[in-house]
Amino acid sequence: MSVTTSSLPLSSAVVPVAQRRRARPAHAEPAWVRWSLIVAALLFLTLFLFVPLVAVFYEALKKGWDVYLAAVTETEALLALRLTLVAAAISVPLNLVFGVAAAWCIAKFDFRGKNVLLTLIDLPFSVSPVIAGLIYMLIFGLQGWLGEWLLDHDLRVMFATPGIVLATVFVTFPFVARELIPLMQAQGVEQEEAARLLGASGWTIFWRVTLPNVKWALLYGVILCNARAMGEFGAVSVVSGHVRGMTNTLPLHVEILYNEYQFAAAFAVASMLAALALVSLVLKYLVEQRVKSQMRSASERGETGGGKA
């Protein structure tokens, strides 16, 4: 007895159609769509990134190397550079210690208030740097909560290097922790537990197991933290007082030069920041590849462990 197509169940007749529809991957789009998106992205990057970057270096060198070198070797520019490096040299190690401790605590342990800690780590991303500077003024300023006590003990926080360091630490402390937390969570706690069963102490586990597994992500977070520390403007502008040669960082020095119509000098100093940003970008890309490799390895180990379990 022959079976006709009409006698087959409806689902059997529909299957070939569904299979034909699934033959094209969901992410496959016509060539004109892909090229349109690529061109739009390149135009956007050219307009808002490449053109301003080229303009900075062009304006900096427009009047020749003599003017450029005179601007970047000026005493006030060198003092601003030194203060920028000092603020970064203090804030980055502090954020490194905090980021490692916070990431280790969040990724390796369960405790009450864990979500609150994660929210607080993200606070600088949601609060304007200017607001952060005003908060420090409210606490350490002359009319602030501790202002009278600081004045009586001849201690200066605002309009001095300590205030700049505090503001820089605040705006940069999420970067290291936010790079380490996802990687540590992906790696799990199996290796640490194995080391503990073998008799290793807490510090030995940290130095021999945890830290080597996250070294590239740690370096990646440090690069991002350092780049933000050297380029911070809003919070530092509030707490610095704009004292030339004393509390001006490079971004503040650029603003002063531009407001005084010293355009060539302003762009020359700005090109120093742009060069630092480009170096950070190259280092970021190189380290990012290592971080992605670590994440893939951690995910593969997790899947293997889950399959064995």
C-alpha positions, 0 to 999 in steps of 0.5 A: 500500500502506497503512502501519499504525502497527504496522508503523512502527519502535518509535522512530517511535511513541515520538517523539510521546510524547517530544515531548509530554513535552518540551513542558513546560520542565524548570524549570516546576513547579506553582504551589503548589510555587513559592509554597510555596518563596517563602513558606518563603524569606520566612519564613526571612528574616523570622525570621532577618534582618528580625526581629533587624534591627528588634529592634536598632533598636527596642531602641536607640530604646526609651528615646528619642533622648536616651539613644540620642544619649548612647550613640553620642556617648560618648567610648569609643564614638567612639574605638571608631568611630575605631579601626574606621574606621582598621582598615578604611581601612588593610586595604581598600587593602592588600587592593585592591592584593593582590586586583588583583595576585592576580587579574591573575596568576591570570587572565592567566598560567599558572604552577606553583602556580596552584592552590596560590595559589587555595587560599591565597586561600580560606584565611580562608573555612575557618579560624576568625577566632579561630584567625587571632588566635591565630596572630598571638599566637603570632608577635607576642605577648609569649611568641611567636616575635618577642615578645622582639625586639619588646619589646627594640625597644619595638614593640607589635603585639599589644594595639595598633592594628597587631595589629588591622589585621593580623587585619582584613587576614587575614580580609578579603583574599579578597574583592577577589580572589574578585570579580575572578578570575571576571570576568578569566577570562571576559574572556580575554586578547585585548584585552591581547594586541591592546594589546601588539601595538599597542606598549602597555607593561604599565602602559598595558595595565593602566590603559587596558584591564584596570582599566576592564573590571573597575572595577565588580567591583573596587568590589563587592569593596571594598564587601564587604571594607569591610563585613567589616572593620568588622564583624569580631569573632573575630580582633580580639577575640583580638589587641586585649586589650579595652583600653577607649578604645584597642583596642576596635572597635565590635563589641568595644564592643558586647560590653562594654556588653552584658556590663555590662547597659547594654542600651540603649547596647549596642543603640544602638552595634549600630544603628550597625553595622547601619546601616553594613551596610544602606548596604553592602547597598544599594551591593552591590546597585547594583554587583552589577547592573553586575558582572552586566552586565559578566559578560554582556558578557564572555561574549558577547564570548567566544562571538563570538570563539569563533564567529569562530575 
